[in-house]
Amino acid sequence: MTAPAPATGLPPDDDRPRLLMVMPYRQFVQKAQARGFWVGAIWDPQLQTPEYLADVRALADVFVTADFGDVELLRRTIRETAREHRASVIYHIGREETMVAAHEVAEELHAEVNSSAAIRFLADKHAMRDLLARHGLSPVSFEAVPTRRDVPGAVERVGLPAVVKPAALAGSRGVFLWQRAHDRVAWTDLVDAYGYDGPFLVEEYLRGPEYSVETLSQDGHHQIVGITEKLLGAPPLFVEVGHVHPAPLAAHRRHAIEELTARFLTLCGYRFGPAHTEVIWTTRGPRIVESQPRLGGDRIPRLVELACGLDIEQAVFAGLAGSPAEVPQPTATAAVRFFTFPPGRIDSIRGLEKVRKLPYVDELTLRLRPGDTVEEVRDSKGRHGHVIVSGATPDQAGRRCAEVLDALELVIDGTPVRADGRAAGTPEPAAAPSRAHPAHRRKASTVQYSSPTSRRSP
C-alpha cells in the first residue's frame, strides 16, 4: 500500500500525502509525520484524559473532536474533515468499536486502505465466526444471541463449559467461563456491572495454551512479525496477566499457527496494516479465538521491539508510505506482567525503589498510592500496573518477572501482598522449560508512578 499524492489545490509548500486518522495515539501521529505524512486526528474527548488529548492536539496538523457514541455524527465528522482537508487516506487502528464506520466513510471517499467488509470480519466477533464456519476453517461450536435473556438457552445448546462473550465489548470486558448451571448468578452480576444487555456470542470452551499472532499486511501479503504467549488469570474471567514474546513454541506448532493466521487474514480480504490474532492450541490443533485489525495492546509492540529491534508502530506508517519493513529475527525474550492486587485499602508500598533500580526492567508502572482503595480487577483496564523485562532466554525473562513480583509488595488492610495478588512469601510456580535466544541490547528503562485515574495508549 502506498498512500496517493495529495489532491491539487493544497498550499504549494505542503505536498505531503494527507492522512486522516481516527483515534490516533500520540506516537502514531509522531511516527506518521516522521514518514512524511500530514496528519489529521479525530478523537472522542471522553476516551482519554484532557492532558493526553492536549498532547495529540499539539502534535497533529488538524485536531477534531466528536462523540464516537453517535455513529452518524462520527461518520459526518470524518466525511466533512476529510473533504475540507483533502485527506488522501482515512485510517483507524485504535479501538475496534468504531472501525467499521470509519472504513465505510473511507470507501465512500475512495480513501480506504482496506474494505469495510474486511474490517467487519476482524472487528465483529459474530461476523468472524460466521465467516470461518462458512469456509470450514478453524471450526468452533458457537451461537449468537441478541440479548442476555437468550444466553442461558444458548449455553445449554452449546454445552458446558461455555465461554460467553459480549459481542460489542473489548478488552476482556464481560468475557465469562460458564462451567455450571449456578454460574448464571455470577455471570448476571458481571454483565450488570457493565450495564450490558447484548448481543452475545456463546462458544465452546477451547482448552490449551493461548497465543497472539502479530502480523503486518502489505497488498494482501501477510508478514508474521511474531507469536506472543498469553498468560491468563484464573477463571471464570479471562483477564490477561502477562505476555511473553516470542512465545517458546515447537517449530511444527509455530508453523501451523502462522499458516492458519495467514489463511484467515486472506479469507477476510485484509489488505493492509497490522493485525492481532488470538489463537488457542487445542488437541485438534490451532483454533482462532478472535482477531482485531490493529496492533496488539498490553505493550506487545514494546515486547516486539525489545525482542527483535523492530518498531512495529513505525513499520505501519513505513508500509503506508510504500516502504514495508523487514522483520528481524528475535535475539532476546521480552515479557510483561500485570499487577493484580486484591481489594482493600493500601497501608503502604514496599519495594518500588528496589524494582526501579533493577537493570533489566524496561518499564514500570504502578497506578496506586498509599491510602487508595484497591478495586477488584474484572478486565484489562482495571489492572493496577505492569512491569516489562527482557532476558537472553524465556527462562531468564520469566525469572526476572518473578523477582519483580516478589519484590514489589502492597500492605493492604494490614496484610502484605505480592504484585500478582498472592500473599507475600508464597513461592512463584516454576516456569516450564523453554528454548533460548541470544541477548539483544535493550533501551534505557522507563518508570511511571501514577494515580489510579491515569490512562495511556496501548
Buried (B, 14 or more C-beta within 10 A) or exposed (E): BBBEEBEEEBEEEEEBBBBBBBBBBBBBBBBBBEBBBBBBBBBBEEBBEEEBBEBBBEBBBBBBBBEBEEBEEBBEBBBEBBEEBBBBBBBBBBBBBBBBBBBBBBBBBEBBBBBBBBBBBBBBBBBBBBBBBEEEBBEBBBBBBEEBEBBBEBBEEBEBBBBBBBBBBBBBBBBBBBBEEEBEEBBBEBBEEEEBBBBBBBBBBBEBBBBBBBBBBBEEEBBBBBBBBBBBBEBBBBBBBBBBBBBBBEEEBBEBBBEBBBBBBBBBBBBBBBBBBBBBBBEEBBBBBBBBBBBBBBBBBBBBBBBBBBBBBBBBBBBBBEEBBEBEEBBBBBBBBBBBBBEBEBBEBEBBEEBBEBEBBBBBBBBBEEEBEBEEBBBBEBBBBBBBBBBBBBBBBBBBBBBBBBBBBBBBEEEBBBBBBBEBEEEBEEBEEBEBBEBBEBEEBEBEBBEBEBEBBB
